[in-house]
Amino acid sequence: MKEQFDVDVLICGAGAAGLTLAIDLARRGIAFRLIEKLTSPFGGSRGKGIQPRTQEIFEDLGILERLVATGGEYPPQRHYRADGSSTDTDGMERAEPTPGEPYQRPLMVPQFLTEGVMRERLLELGHRPEFGCELVAIEQDTDGVTARLAGPAGDERIRARWLVGADGGRSFVRNALDIGFAGKTLGVRAIVADVMLTGLTRDVWHCFNDGDMQRQIYLCPLAGTEMFQIQGPIALDVDIDLGVEGLAAMVAQRTGRDDIRIQSVSWASAYNMNARLADRYRVERVFLVGDAAHIHPPTGGQGLNTSVQDACNLGWKLAAVVHGAAPTLLDTYEEERRPVAAAMLGLATRLLDAQGRGNMRRGREVHQLDIGYPESSLALQKVAGSGSVVAGERAPDAPVRGAAGQPIRLFALFQGAHWTLLGYEAERGLVPPRPGLHIHIIGPRGDLFDDGGHFRDAYAPTAGDWVLVRPDGYIAAILASDEVALLQGYLARVGLAAG
């Protein structure tokens, strides 16, 4: 007799990673519960940068426009000298949008506002987080996971096919599974605080004492709010007053000014910076995502973004297995995502060192547009490399024209829970239709036309080529017309059997 489960997936932790996974599973019709031990949503701005690649993911999830309306761009930085003079610089490289990369600049949205937009989207899909519900015990077997929860209604036991730990750097799930969390404490302690203050303009990010780790302090206007975020290193072994008086004294001492007045503190935290990576992302039917799997120093704005992309990678794979794909598909989650986190840890640590020297500048390397999985076992390519994209890389956007005459972007065609197959001057009937696959033909007798040549520029196709795009926006396969049999086998492997 087939076992009945309470849910397919239990998600522990309702931060950005858990919410991303929940939204993705909700739009795929997967049964899940999203629990959070905190009794109310997180109220701070800790992760405020949304990188271009994450903006693309949020567009796919249907929340980017709301986030842009909620937040804003990063302001230039004003660096104050000891004599009171200052210089304005841009702390990050800025490029103009291109047809293949429509988002080129990080977006500033305080984390509590980002997560608020995500909860709104999740509610539209018929779900909400369960606050005040804590995971207190885990048991798993070959068929599923039994979890014991403690919540407002008392203790309960539920049965799930899979459990996902999105429960932060002190993850109960990771510790319960005894997964090592290798890395180091970086010898830097810092404060971050969201405050209301007067005495500073909101058109720049105010930076004092660059390169001096004893006196450095930054005050950044928080887009979408009337608040400023205060950041600064502090001594490793000193208690810090994070109230109005303590923060006011720190600001006055480090800026040398008495006209900056802190009126209230919304949220504040003192923390030690760490760079750590879980030894494993999976134990049988339990997975780690986000800070439960990796923690970064905040330099570079990589933590929240890497966490969101973990969840984006895992969500479609869990759904595919629920719908009949081979369970081995789930092996590719750690295969693809753990090396990315390792690289991001190195980048964030290098940027922290540069910040300590007073010369940090964020370039394209923080945008995460170049992250891909070309070495993944899911990357299938039988067309010789042309110097353009290859299987496993991010699928570029491109404006094209529909056969009915209206302009459309590839990203609009990719948006949703499905796979997308693009045939360039190919014969539609070579690949039979099936549930979960959208097929488009570009060129004569096709439903799309590349009038501006943007698809050719981005993908460099040859007539008859097929490009298969995964649900998370990465290229799964690039094949010539005489390799269609390989494509059929690949589609069956990922759960897309011909209907």
Buried (B, 14 or more C-beta within 10 A) or exposed (E): EEEEBBBBBBBBBBBBBBBBBBBBBBBBEBBBBBBBBBEEBBEBBBBBBBBBBBBBBBBBBBBBEBBBEBBBEBBBBBBBEEEEEBEEEEBBBEEEEBBBBBBBBBBBBBBBBBBBBBBEBBEEBEBEBBBBBBBEEBEBEEEBBBBBBBBEEEEEEBBBBBBBBBBBBEBBBBEBBEBEBEBEEBEBBBBBBBBBBEBBEEEBBBBBBBEEBEBBBBBBBBBBBEBBBBBBBBEEEEEBEBEBEBBBEBBBEBBEBEEBBBEEBBBBEBBEBBBBBBEBBBBEBBBBBBBBBBBBBBBBBBBBBBBBBBBBBBBBBBBBBBBEBEEEBBBBBBBBBBBBBEBBBEBBBBBBBBBBEBEBBBEBBBBBBEBBBEEBEBBBBBBEEEEBBBBBBBBBBBBBBBEEEEEBBBBBBBBBBBBBBBBBBBEBEBBEEBEBBBBBBBBEEBBBBBEBEBBBBBBBBEEBBBBBBBBBBBBBBBBBBEBBEBBBEBBBBBBBBEE
